[in-house]
Amino acid sequence: MSEKPSLFSRFSGGVAQLTGKPATFVIAVAGILIWALTGPLFGFSETWQLVVNTGTTIITFLMVFVLQNSQNRDGKAVQAKLDELILTSEAENRFMGIEHLDETELKRLTELLREAAESEPDHALAGKVDHLIRDRRTKLKKKV
């Protein structure tokens, strides 16, 4: 737990914090307005258009990686917190690791939980959840 985050993780966290502020949005809008207002000065040339196209493309491309890194770390932290809650409560431990189920399995599990919450006693749900999770673990072991 005392491991220091990597330079890129610290950088991406800082950039995510900075770019999420209203002031950053205002600065971006101001930059676009300044660019637009300089159009007549540069005769709306191809170079004038290329400046904003290139700039926004580069920024967008780099931001994808920075924000995805930040999002991945946040998701892992939330998952760890949820796992801790499961382990320290009376919740079913078998729900740990369900984030590794595929979309179809997660959808089915969500349907089972919703249906059970509406009608079935908890012990009936437990058998269905056990079956779904056991099947998935068996599939994962076969792939390895």
C-alpha positions in Angstrom: 0.0 0.0 0.0 2.9 2.3 0.6 4.1 1.9 -3.0 4.4 5.4 -4.7 2.3 5.9 -7.8 4.3 6.0 -11.1 5.2 9.3 -12.7 2.6 8.7 -15.4 -0.1 7.9 -12.8 0.7 11.1 -10.9 0.8 13.1 -14.2 -2.5 11.6 -15.5 -4.2 12.2 -12.1 -3.1 15.8 -12.1 -4.2 16.4 -15.7 -7.6 14.8 -15.1 -8.1 17.1 -12.1 -7.0 20.2 -14.1 -9.0 19.4 -17.2 -12.1 18.7 -15.1 -12.3 22.3 -13.8 -14.7 24.9 -15.2 -11.9 27.3 -15.7 -10.1 24.9 -18.1 -13.3 24.7 -20.1 -13.5 28.5 -20.2 -9.9 28.7 -21.4 -10.6 26.1 -24.2 -13.7 28.1 -25.3 -11.7 31.3 -25.2 -9.0 29.7 -27.3 -11.5 28.6 -29.9 -13.1 32.1 -30.0 -9.7 33.8 -30.4 -8.9 31.3 -33.3 -12.3 32.0 -34.9 -11.9 35.8 -34.6 -8.5 35.6 -36.3 -10.1 34.0 -39.3 -10.5 37.2 -41.3 -7.0 38.3 -40.3 -5.6 35.2 -42.0 -8.1 35.1 -44.8 -9.7 31.8 -43.5 -6.7 30.1 -45.1 -6.0 26.4 -45.1 -3.1 27.0 -42.7 -5.5 28.9 -40.3 -7.9 25.9 -40.4 -5.0 23.4 -40.0 -3.8 25.0 -36.8 -7.0 24.3 -34.9 -7.6 20.9 -36.5 -4.1 19.7 -35.7 -4.1 21.2 -32.2 -7.4 19.7 -31.2 -6.5 16.3 -32.7 -3.2 16.1 -30.8 -4.8 17.2 -27.5 -7.7 14.8 -27.9 -5.4 11.9 -28.8 -3.2 12.5 -25.8 -6.1 13.1 -23.4 -7.5 9.7 -24.3 -4.5 8.0 -22.7 -4.2 10.3 -19.8 -7.9 10.1 -18.8 -8.1 6.4 -19.4 -5.2 5.8 -17.0 -7.0 7.9 -14.4 -10.3 6.1 -15.0 -8.7 2.7 -14.8 -7.1 3.6 -11.4 -10.3 5.0 -10.1 -12.2 1.9 -11.2 -9.7 -0.4 -9.5 -9.9 1.6 -6.3 -13.7 1.5 -6.3 -13.6 -2.3 -7.0 -11.1 -2.8 -4.1 -13.4 -0.8 -1.8 -16.4 -2.9 -2.8 -14.4 -6.1 -2.3 -13.5 -4.9 1.2 -17.1 -4.2 2.0 -18.1 -7.6 0.8 -15.4 -9.3 2.9 -16.2 -7.3 6.1 -20.0 -7.5 5.9 -22.6 -10.3 5.7 -22.6 -9.9 1.9 -21.9 -13.0 -0.2 -18.2 -13.5 -0.8 -19.0 -15.2 -4.1 -19.7 -11.7 -5.6 -16.0 -10.8 -5.4 -14.5 -10.9 -8.9 -17.8 -10.7 -10.8 -16.3 -7.7 -12.7 -14.5 -10.4 -14.8 -17.8 -11.8 -16.1 -18.5 -11.0 -19.7 -21.3 -8.7 -20.7 -23.9 -11.5 -21.2 -23.1 -13.0 -17.9 -23.3 -9.7 -16.1 -26.6 -8.9 -17.7 -28.0 -12.3 -16.7 -26.7 -11.8 -13.1 -28.3 -8.4 -13.0 -31.6 -9.9 -14.2 -31.4 -12.7 -11.5 -30.7 -10.2 -8.8 -33.6 -7.9 -9.9 -36.0 -10.8 -10.1 -34.9 -12.2 -6.8 -35.3 -8.8 -5.1 -38.9 -8.7 -6.3 -40.0 -12.2 -5.6 -37.6 -15.0 -4.4 -36.2 -15.7 -1.0 -32.5 -15.1 -0.6 -31.6 -18.8 -0.6 -33.2 -19.4 -4.0 -31.1 -16.6 -5.5 -27.9 -18.0 -3.9 -28.1 -21.2 -5.9 -28.6 -19.4 -9.2 -25.7 -17.0 -8.5 -23.5 -19.9 -7.5 -24.2 -21.7 -10.7 -23.5 -18.7 -12.9 -20.2 -17.8 -11.2 -19.1 -21.5 -11.0 -19.7 -21.9 -14.8 -17.7 -18.7 -15.5 -14.8 -19.9 -13.4 -14.8 -23.2 -15.1 -14.6 -21.5 -18.5 -11.7 -19.3 -17.3 -9.8 -22.3 -16.1 -10.2 -24.1 -19.4 -8.8 -21.1 -21.3 -5.6 -21.1 -19.2 
